[in-house]
Amino acid sequence: MNVKKAEGFREALEAQYRDLIHEAILECETDHKTRLNIGKLNSKLNLITKAAKFDGLSEKTVNQMIDEAVAVAPAKAA
């Protein structure tokens, strides 16, 4: 696989996991999107992290994506 294809694959993989993280946050919102179910979110994010590691993304990369997604989430912790 050449470098361009490898970079494109990695970018697509990261975009896919960003979407999964965002969906997990949305699924854990409660009370008219004013709170997050932290336990449920933590479970979902742990599964996403494990899957990402299996797919070849580093834990550091996944954690950075999670931090970015949570930082822009409008909900408050429950």
Secondary structure by P-SEA (a helix, b strand, c coil): ccaaaaaaaaaaaaaaaaaaaaaaaaaaccccccccaaaaaaaaaaaaaaaaaaacccaaaaaaaaaaaaaacccccc
